[in-house]
Amino acid sequence: MNDADSRSRARMVLPAGTTPETFLARMPDVVADFIRTTCDLVTGEPATGDPRITAALDGLGEGVAVVVEKGEIVWMNDQLANHSPELLRLFSDAAAEAITGFMEHPDVNDGECARLDISHGDRHYAVICSPMPDDPARRTVTALISDVTDLKRTELLVEEIDLAGGDLLDLDPDTINPLDVGARLRLIEDKVIRTIRTVIGFEHFEVRLVDRKNGQLELVMGSGMEPLSIGERLFASRTENGISGMVATSGEAYLCRDTREDPLYVVGIPDALSSLTVPLKLRDRVVGVLNVESSQTNAFDERDQMLVELYGRYVAMAINILDMLVVERYTTNHSFSSTVLGEMNQPLESITRNAAELRAGYVGDGPMAEKLDSIIASVESVRARVLACTSGPQTILGTTDGDTDAIDDPLISGRRILVADDEETIRGAIKSLLEHRGAHVEAHVDGSGAIESLESGGPAFDLVISDVRMPDRNGYEVFRAAKSLDSDLPVILMTGFGYDPHHSIVRSSQEGLEAFLFKPFQVSLLIEEVHKALTSSPSSNG
């Protein structure tokens, strides 16, 4: 042991003639172990030795005493004696309760102990009692009191987080089922923001999920964080993707105590000086990261890490439940439509066959032939509509209505509209619908092409319609690019299943988004939102 270590430990002077081994043998194991780890035992000289050296155990917790039946303290060290009478009374009451328990079970083994918790003012204490080995009646105990305020506060925080986590997972079907994907996530987001702010005590945070297809860390929800620049992305990677990328890859939390000295840090809030990033896990699989930041250095410690990791598991489970609900709705609808089509197939085929036979045998081109052709077309339309209702974000409902004739629509006719969607079916359907109403439509398969067109300096657009979830530039980036060029340019965003899309829509809504559509949507709804967006534009009203 070096000199520094010697100075940091309490020095216990034993009565003259008493060896450390003899002294410790008379102690309960819990006390003896504590003494060994905190004190240096020294045998006193006969001239100065005192068999009742009060200072001998001053290194033990907040104090130590020998207590007999009914809580009578027969010996205590100076450290315990310095406490207030109120705390000493609570201490002796706790010891008396332990003695009663030991007396009711005199067969308790030597060295066993009982812990009782007491509180005094704003402090919390643990009283550890162990029966004296030379008292078979178990009427005498050695009692040790320790200040466990920090531990108790942590325990209370854990309980609060556990309650908040339970509330997060309390997704009542009557509340959840009527909501669309975005509204469901907003419900979860509000609860997460409230818990992180009021229970854990942090203002700035973000949650990112790992896209299992390409490893991208997609923003799901957050508060007060700076968005990434257009085109900038984070991936689950140990290098070149900041702290979040490394945590998502390693599955290990990361404390950044000073962002100015940490090369891994990527800007989240403008004045951030420290951050804490923890993995979101479902069992052993990392599904995302939760990142909190502060404008102070060393704002987070290991306790914060433990609390955020604990709550992060609830966040991961809640989002996973929402994901499963989306999948369940889709698969249930698809299964239902397949069942309905199966049940309808025979009568539909019978109608089609009979109509076709009548049509083939009909001579002439009169109204009867037209009606038979209409019946055959209507049967196929029924099949298509049932399938379309459950085909998710790959379709628009109602596109089989009408024909390809031009539609007189003064609000849309002559307008220049940009459409961006990587789904060919959606992109083509929207382009066709708008062109039939007289619009000049420019369609793009990705966000990059849409942004390049916006920034090209060509003729101005009257409206931008973009999907959110695209493989390169996402809809939020298209929205930002459009608004940076012309703050009055109306934008409509579309999204199907998923979570980053919704957060982009919420963020865009705060910055002037005109409308959003959740796929699959009806043609009538699309046209309605296009009309609203065009009439709300100042240029349209000028």
N, C-alpha and C positions, 0 to 999 in steps of 0.2 A: 504493500500500500504506500503511495507517495504522500508527501506532506500535505498537499492540497486535500486529498481524500481524508486524511486524519483530522484536519481542521473542520471538515464539513460534517463529521459525525459527532453525536453526543458521547460524552465520556461518563461512564457509569462506574462509580466507586463502590465496591462491595464491602460488606462488613469484614473486619479483620478476621483472617483465618478461613474465609469462605472462598472456595475456588469457583470460577465461572461455571464449571460442569455441575457442581453441587447446587449452586444457586438456580441454574436453569432447570434442573431436574425437578425442582419443587413447583415450577411454573406450569400452567396449562400450555399445551403446544402452541396455541395461537399467539399467546403472549411471548413465549420463549422464541418463537420464530421471528416475531417483530423485533425483539430485543437484539437478536443476532444480526439482523439486517440494518439496524439503525444506530447501534451503540457499540462502543469499545468497552469491554469489561476489564476493570482494574481492581485488584484486591487491595483494600486499605491497610494502612499500618495500624498496629495495636493502639498507638497513642492517639491517633486521629480517627480511627474507625468508629462507626456508629451503626448498630444493628438496625436502626430505623432511619436510614439516610433518605430524607425526603427528596433530595435532588437526584436520587439514583435513576428514576424513571422519567425524567423530564423530557426525554426525547421521544416518548410514546404518544403519538396522536395529539389530542387535546387534553389528555390526562388519563390516569389510571388509578384504580382504587380497589380495596378489598371490601366487599359488601356482604353482610349477613342477612338473615331472615328479616322480613318486613322492611328491607331497604336501608338498614342502618349501615352507614359508612364507618368502618373501624380503622381504616387507614387510606389516605390519599396522598398523591404527590403534590408539590407546590403548583404545578401547572393546572391541575384540576381545581385546587383550592382557590385559584385566582378568578374562576368563573363566578357569575352572578348566582345569588341564592336561588333564583327561579330556575336556572339551568341545572343546578345541582339537585333541586327537587325532582325535576323531570328525569335526570340521570338515575337517581336512587329509585324512583318509581319503576323505571324500566328494568333496573337490576332486580328489584323485588319481584316483578312479573316473571323474569327469567328463573329466579330461585324457586318460585311456586311451581313452574313447569318442571324443573329438575327434581323437586321433591316428589312430584306426582309420578315421576319416572326415575326412581333411584338407580335403576340398572343402566343408566346412561354411562357410556364409556368415558374414561379419563381423556381429556383433550378435546372432547366435543364442545361445541359452542352454540350459542343462540344469538341471533342479531335482532335488535329492535330499533326502529327508527323513531326519532323525536325531532320536533321543530321548535325553535325559539326565535321569535322575531322573524327576520328574513333569512335565517340560517337553518340548515338541516344537518342533523348529526346521526351517526350510527353508533349504537351501544352494543359492543360485543362482550358477551358474558360466557365464562367457562367455569365449571365447578372445580374447586380445589381438590387435588388428588388425595389429600389426607383426610377428607371429610366424606365418609360413605353415606351420610344422611343427606348430602347435597344441599346443606343449608348455608354454605359459604361459597362465594364466587369471586373471581378476579374479573373486574369490569373495565373495559377500555372504551373511551369515547373518541370518535374521530369526526372532524368536520367534512361532510360529504355534500356541501351545498352545490358545488359545480356538478358533481355526479347526479344529484337529485334533479337539478335543473335540466340536465341532459335527459334524464329519464322522463321528466314531464314533457319535454319537447318531443321525445320519441312517441309518447302516448298521444300527443296532439297530432303528430304526423300520421300515426296509425289511424286515428279517428278520421283525419282528413283524407287519408288514402282509402278508407272504407267508404267515405262519402263519394269519392271519385269513382269508385267501382260500383256504386249503387245506381246502376242504369236501369231505372224502372221502365218496363216495357211500355206502359201507358204513356210515359213521357217521351221515350226514345223513338218508338215506332213511327209516330206521325211525322218526325223530323227528317229532313233530307240530310245528306252527308255533311254539308257545311254547317247546318244548324246543330247537328250532333257534336261536331268538333268545337263549335263556339261554346257550347255548354261545358265541355271538358276544359277548354281554354280558360274560361272565366273562373272555374274552380282552382285550376293550377295557379293562375295569377294571384288569386286571393290567398292561397296557402303559402306560396313562396314569399309574398310580401308580408303577411301578418304573422305567420307562424315561424318561418325560417328567418325572415327579416331582410330579404334582398329585393331590390327594386328592378334590376336589369338582368334579364335572362333570355335564353332561347332554347328551344328544343328542335333538334334535327334528327330525322330518321334516315337510315341507310336504305337506298334503293337497291333491292336485291338483284336487279338486272345489271346495273352498271356501277354500283358502289358509291353513287353520288349521295352526299349528305344534304337532304332536302329540308328546308325550313318548314316546320309544322306550326309552331306557335312561339310567341315571345313577347317581350315588353321592353321598350326603351333601347333596343339594339339597332345599330346602323346596318342597313341592308348592304349586301355585296354589290359591287359595281356591276354594270351591265356586262354580261359575258363572263364574269368571275364565278367560279364554282369551287366547292369543297368536296373532296372524295375521302373515303375511308382508306387512308394511306399514311404510312409512317413518315413520309417526307413530302415536303412542298405543299402540304395541305393544313398547316397550322396545328395547333394543339388538338382541335376537334378531330382532325383526320387521324392523328396519332392515337388518341383515346379510343376512337371507333375501331381501330385496328388491333390495339393491344388489349383492350378491355380493362385497362387500369386507369384510375382517376389521376388527375394531374393538377397540382397546385402551382400556379404562376404567381409568385410573391411580388414581383416587380416586372411589369410588362416592358419597361425600358431596357431591361437587361436580358430578356428572354427572346432569342431569335425565332422561337416557334410561334410566338403570339401573332394573331391576325386581328386587325381592328374590329371591335364589336361596338363599344360606345366611344365617342370621340375622346373623352378624357380618362379612359380606363387606365388604372395603374396596377391592378391585380385581378386575377380571375381564378375560377375553380371550374373544372370540367370533369364530369363523371360519365361513365358509360350507362346507357339504358339497356338492361338485360332482361331477357325472357329465358329463365333458367341460365344456361351457360352461353347463350347466343346473344351477341351485341346487336341490338336493333337500332341504336341511335345514341345520341349524346345530349346531355343537359349541361348548358354552360351558363354560369353566373359571373357577373363582373362588378367591379367597384372602382370608384375614383380615388380610393386610398390604397397605398401599398400595404401588403401583409394584412389584407382585410379578412382573409379566410384562414382557418386552421383545420386540424384533423377532425375536430368535432363537427365543424361545418361540412366537411367531406362526408362523414358518416351519415349525417342527417339528409344531405342532398342525395346521396346514393340510395338511402332507404326510400325517400319519396320518389326518386327516379324509377324505382321498380314498380310503384303503383302507377306512375305515368305510363310506363311501357305497357303494363297490363291493360290499362284503360283504353289506350289507343289500339292495342291489339284486339280488344273486344269490339271496338267500333269497326275495325277492319273485318272481323269475322261476321259482324252483323250485315255489313255491306255485301260480303260474299254470300251470306245466307240468303239475303233478299234476292240477289241476282240468281243464285242457283235454284232457290225455291220457285221464283217466277219462271225460270227456264224450264224446270221440271213440270210446273203447272201447265205451261203452254204446250209442252210436249204431250202431256196427258190429254189436254183438251183437244189438241190436233189429232191425237190418236183416236179419241172418241168421235171426233167430227169427220174423220177421214172417209169412212165408208159412205155416210150420207152425202158428203160433199162430192165424192167421186161419182156417186149415183146421179146427183144433179148434173154434174159436168157431162157425164156420159149420155144421159137422156137428152140434154140440151144439144149436145154435139150431133146425136143421131137425128134429132128433129131438124137441126140446121142443115145437115147433109142432105136430108130428104126434101127439104123445102125448096120449092121452085120459085124464083123471083127474088127481088131485092127490096121488098116492101117493109113496112114497119115490123112485121113478125121476125124477119131475119135480124133486124137491129136489136130487138128485144132478146132474142136467143144469144146473140153475141154478147149482149150486156150481162146476161145471166152467167155465161162462162167466165167473163172478165171479173164479175163480182165474186165468184167463188174463189178465184185465184187471189183476189184482193183480201178476202177474209183470211186465207192462209198467211199471206204476207204480213197483215196487220198483227195477227197473234204473235208471230215470230218477232216482229219489230218491237213489240211492247216489252220484250225481255232480252233484247240483244244489247242492252247497255249503251255505252258511249259510242258505239259504232254505227248509230242510226239516228234518223230524225223521224218522229212520228207524223204521219199524215202526208208523206211525200207522194203517196199513190193517188191522192185526191186530184180531181180535175184532169186536164190534159196539158199539152205543151203550148197551148195558145197564149198569146201575150195577154197580160193582165193590166188594166188601166189603174195605175197607182201614182198619182201626181207627186206624192211625198218622196217616192223612191226613184221615179223616172228621171234619168239624166244625171243622177248622183254617181260620184266616183267612190267606190267602196273597196277596201282592202280586206281580204280574208286569208287567215293563216291557220292551218290545221294539218297535222301529219297523217290524219285519217282520210284516205282518199274518198270514202263514201260520204263523210260529213262535208269535206271541202267541196266536192262536186255538187252535192245536193244544195248547199247554201248558194253556191255560184249560180246554179241553174234557177233556183227560186228567185233570186234577186234580178237576174238578167231577164227573166220572163216579165218582171215588173219595170223593165226599162233601165236598170242600173248598168253602169260600166264597172265590171268586177275584175279585180286583179287578185289572183289566188296564188298562195305560196305554200310549199310543203313543209316549211319550217320557220322558226322565228328569225333566223339570220337573214333569209331572203326578204322577209317583211320589213325588218329594220333597215336593211340596205335600201329598199325601195322608198321608205319614209325619208331617209337621209340623202337620197340621190339628187334632190333639188328639182325633181320633175313636178308635173301638175299636182296641186294639193288634193288630198283625199277629203271626202265629206264624212267618212265613217270608217272605223277600224273594227273588225271582228276577229278575235284571236282565241285559239285554244290556249289553255294555261300550261298543260303538261306536254311539252314537245322535247325531242331528244337533244336539241342544242339550246337556243335561246328560248326561255319560257315566256308565257303570256305576260307576266309582270314586267319583264324587260321590254317586251313590245309596247306595253302600256306606258312605261316610263319614257321610252324613245318617242312615242307619239306625243305625249304631253310636253316633253322638253322642246319639241319643234313648234307646237301650237297648243297652248293650255286649253283652248276651247274645242279642240278636235275630240268629238265623242268616241268612246271606246266601249265595246261590249266584250266581255270575257266569257269563255265557255269552259266547263270542266265536267269530267265524268267521275268515276270512282277514284279516290285518293285523298290525301290530306294536305300536302304542300299546295296543291291548287287552291284549296279553300283559303289557306292563310294568305296567299297572293291576292285573292279576291278581297278579303277583309282589308288588307293593306292598301290595295288599289282603291277600295271604296272610300278610305280615309283621305285619299289624294285626288278624288274627283271622278271615279269610275261611274259611268252612266248606268250600266246594267250588267248582270251576270246571268248565265243560263246553266242549269245542271242537265247534262245529257242522261238519258234521251229526253228531248223536249219536243213539243208539238210545233208544227209549222206556224200555226196561228200565233203561238207565243213568240216565236222568233220575229215574225213580221210586226207584232205589236211592240216589241222592244226596239226594233229598228225605227219604227215611227216615232216612238218617244225620244230616242236618242237624237234623231234628226231634227225634231221640232224643238228640243231643248238647247240646241247649238245656237249661240248668238249669231253666227254667220247665216243660219237658216232663217232667223227672225229679222235679220236686218233688211 
